[in-house]
Amino acid sequence: MEPSTLYELITRRLSGQISPEEDLVLRQWTEASEANQEEYETIVKIWNDSATSRPARQYNTPAAWLKVDQHIQSSLPATAKVRPLWTRFAAAAAILAMLSAGAWWMAESSSYKVHEVAANEGKIKDLQLDDQTSISLRPGSSLKYSNAYKGNKRVVELTGEAWFQVASDASHPFIIKTPNHDQVEVLGTAFTVETSDSGTIVIVTDGRVRLGNEAGNNGVVVSSGKKGISKNGILTAAENDDLNFLAWKTGTLQFNDLPLVDILPQLADFYSKVIRIDESYQKTAAQQRATITFRDQTCDNALHELQLLLGFKYRQEGDTIVISQ
């Protein structure tokens, strides 16, 4: 683990600001070896011993370095104390600087508070961040965000699907993180992001975004009118052929000369229903095509219009709608 990451996690734990996920990472690191555990205990001791001085924003740097070094020395075995002071100088300075900066930031920046919102009860959740970014969450989706910047970035975490219209701010990139560790960096303004366990889909209506992973090792730029897909570590970008990617927000479903076998899955997704085509009707459903638009209609009304157009029957079997001859 990088020292800066380690010190930040320890600072967050000692300040009571650590998340369960971060705490798990830190616990796994300390349990990995006795050396890690000893280093953790040394840093905690430095933190506790310097508690009375943390709120102050001015530090006597030379004295602080000496104090940190003394704490480190007192906790090490006798065989380890023969090293000259200068070999530990940089590490002691780094620890104190990180802890001091972290503690001051935690104490002074109460604005950095993570919020979580969810679109429950089958309704879209609309929100606007302090930077004037507009977000709409699809029902069943959730978002973590803060109205303060994390470093120089605006970072949110999305589970599910959402539409974003991001306020322009070139000096503070807007980053969307997903449960499967994909990452969307905003280079433009309006787009949708759909996350799942298997990957991420980004469809851009205006501007550009970069779809990649959190490590930043690779990525594809997705521009207006295109779709970016991350699945099983593979990134692709292509023209968007999905007319209904925003149907959950607009309430409108459009089908242009599409087979019934392709229409029904989109209806099932839009209405959160289970729709199955009877085995005896599969071949016919693959040949039947329709051009039709539904606007703010119930699932039953939509199926009834398709029934009149194509001539199939449908029935309810438990939680499943069955399409048949």
N, C-alpha and C positions, 0 to 999 in steps of 0.2 A: 504494500500500500504506500502511495506517495506520502511523504511527511506532511505536506500541506493538507491533504485529505484527512490524514490521521488526526492532526491537531484540531481541525475543524470539527470532526465527529466528537472528539473528547470534549471540546468546548461546548458543543451543543448538548451533550449528555449532562455535563456539570451545571449547565445553565437551565436544565429542564426543558430544552427546546428540541430535543431529538425525536425523530419519528420512529415508529416500531421497526420499519425497514432499515433505517440507519443504525439503530441500536443493535439489530441482529448482525449487521456487517461488522460493527465494532466488537461485539461479543465473540464472533467467529475469529477475528484477528487476535484478540487477547488469548483465546484458548488454543491457538495454533502452536504456541511455543512458550516456554518459561521466559525466554528473553523478551518476548512481546508483553507478557504479563508484568515483568519487572519494569519495562519502559512505561507502561500504562500507569503503574503505581507511583513511579517517580514523578510523572507529569501531574497526577492527581495531588501528590504531596505539595508540589510547587504551587498549584492552584490554591489549595487550602491555606498554605502558609502566607500567601500573598493576598488573601481575601480582603484585608482592610485597605489595601492600596488600589484595588481594581477600579473603583468608580472614578478615581482621579484620571484626568486626561493627559497629565504631564508626568514623566518618569525620569528618575535619576539613572540614566542608562548604564554608566560604568558600575555603579553600586548594584544595580539589578542583575547585571551579568555575573558579578562576583557572587551574589546571593544564590542565583540559580546554580552556579558551579558548585558552591558549597553544598547545596541540597543534593545535587547529583552525586557528589563525592561521598556524602554521608550514607547514601543508600547502596553504594557499590561495594563488592568484596575488596579486602585489603590488597589482593593481587592486582586489582584493576586500577588502584589509585596512583600507580607510579607514572601514569601518562602525564605529560606536561599540560599546563592549563590551555595553551593555544590549540591543542588538538580537540578540545571540547568547546572552544569559544564560540564557533559558528553554530553548533547544535544548540548550545544554551541560549544564544541570542535568538535563534529561530523559534525555539519553544516559547520563550518569554514574549517575543513579538506577536506570535500567533495567538497565544492565550490572551494577551492584553488587548489586542485588536478585536479578537472574537468576543471577549467579555464586554468591552466597551460597546461594540456593535449590538450585542444582545440586549444590553441595558438601555442603550440610547435609541435603538431603532425599533420601537414598538410597532412601527408601521409595517414591518415585515412579518406579517401574520398570514399563515396559509388558511385559505377558506376552501370549503368544499360544497358544491351545489349539485343537485341531482334533479333530473326530470322525472318526477314520479307521477303516479295516478293517470298514466296515459296521456299526459299533456306535455307540450313543448315548453322548455324553460328558456326564456330570453334574459340575457344580462349584458351590461355594459361595464367594461373595466374603466379604471380611472384615466387610462390613456386614450379613451374613446373607442377602443376596440369593441365591436359588437359580436356577440356569440349567441347562437341558438342551439340548444341541446335537444337531440331527438329523444322522445320518451324512452326511458330505460337507461339513459346515458348519464355520466357524471363528469365533473371537472374540478380539478384542484388548481388554485391560483392564488397569487398575492398581488396586492395593489402597489407593492414596492418592487424594485428591481433586484434581481439576484446577480450580483456583480454588475455587468453592463447589459444584462439580458432580461427580457421579459419571458418568463418560463411558465407554462401551464402543463398540466397532465390530464390527458383525455382518456376516458374509458367509454367505448361505445361510438356514437356518431354525432358530429356537430358541424354547423356551418359557421365560418369565421369571416368577418370583414375587419381586417386589421388596420389600425391607424398607422400611417407612415411615420417612422422614426428610425432613420438609417443608423444612428449612433447607439440604438438599443434594439438589437435583433429580437424578433418574436419567435420563440421556440415552443413547439408542441411535442411532448413526450407521450409515448404509448406504452401499454402494459407489456408488449413484446419487445421493448427496447428499440423500436424504430424512433426516428426523430424527424420532424418537419420544421424546416427553417423557412420563414416567410421572406420572400423577395418581392412580393406584390401585395395584393389586397384581399380578394374574395375567393373562397374555395370551401370545399367540404372535406372532412377527414372521417374515415370509417375505420375503426380498430376492431380487431378480433384476436383470438389466441393464435391464429395461423398467419396473420399479417396485417398490413395497412393499405388502404386505398385512399388516394387523394385525387379529387377532381377539381380543376381550377376553372373558375368562371371569369376571372379578371386578374391580370398580373402573373406572377411566377412564384413557385415555391421549390425548395430543394428537399427531396425525400431521401433519407439515408438512415444510418444507425447512430446511436449515442456516441460511439467511439469516433465517429467522423472519418472512418476509413474510406468510405465510398459514398456515392449518392448520385441521383439523377435529378435534373432540373425539369420541372413540369410547368409548362406555360399554358396560357388561356386556351380553353377548348380541349385540353388533353387530360389524360388519366395516368397517374403514377401508381404502380402496384409494387409492394414489398411482400414476398411470400417465400418462406423457407430460405431466407437469406439472399434471394435473387430479386434484383431491382429492374423494373421495366417501365417504359413510358410509351403511350400510344394515343391515338385519337380517341376521344370519349364518344362511345356509341350508345351510352345509356341516357335516354331522354328523361328518365324518371328518377335520376339521382337526388333531386331535390323535392320529390313528390311529398315526402313526409312533412316538408315545411310549407309548400305551396298548396297542398290539397288536391293537386291535379295530376292525373295519370294519363299518358298518351301512348298509343300503340299504332304504329304505321306499318300495315301489311305484315303483321307478326303472327307466327303460328300460335295456336292455342296452347301448345305445350310450353311455350316461352312466356305467354301472357299470365298463365295461372300462378307460376312461382312469384311473379312480381306482385300480383294481387295478394297472395299469401303473406308476403313480406310487408306490404303496405298496411294490411288490415290485421296483422298479427294472428293469422289463422293457419290451420293445417288443411291444405287442399290436396286431395289425391285423385289421380285419374284412374278409373277402373281398368283392369288389365285388358278387357275386351274392347276398350275405347282408345287405347294408346295409339294405334296406327292411324285412326281417323283424326284424332286430336293433333297429330303431327302434320297432317295435310291441311287442316282447316286454318285459314288465316283471317285476320280482322284488322280493320283500321277504325279505331274508336277512341274517344276521350271521355274520362270520368272526372267530374269536378265536385268535390265535397259530397260524395255519395256514400251510402252504406255499402257494405260488402254484398248484402243480399240484392240491393238495387243494381249493383254492377254486374253480378252474376246473371240477374234476370235479363238485363240488356244483351249480354253475350248469348244467353240462351235463345232469345228471340232472333238474334242475328245468325247463329250457327246451328241451332236445333238440338243441342244436347240436353240431358236432364241432370239435375243435381239434387242431392239429399244430404241430410245431416246424420252422421253416425257417431254418436258420442261427441268428442271434440273435433271430429274430422268431417270436412265437406267432401263428398265423393261425386266426381263427374262421371257420367255414364251415358250410354246410348238411349 
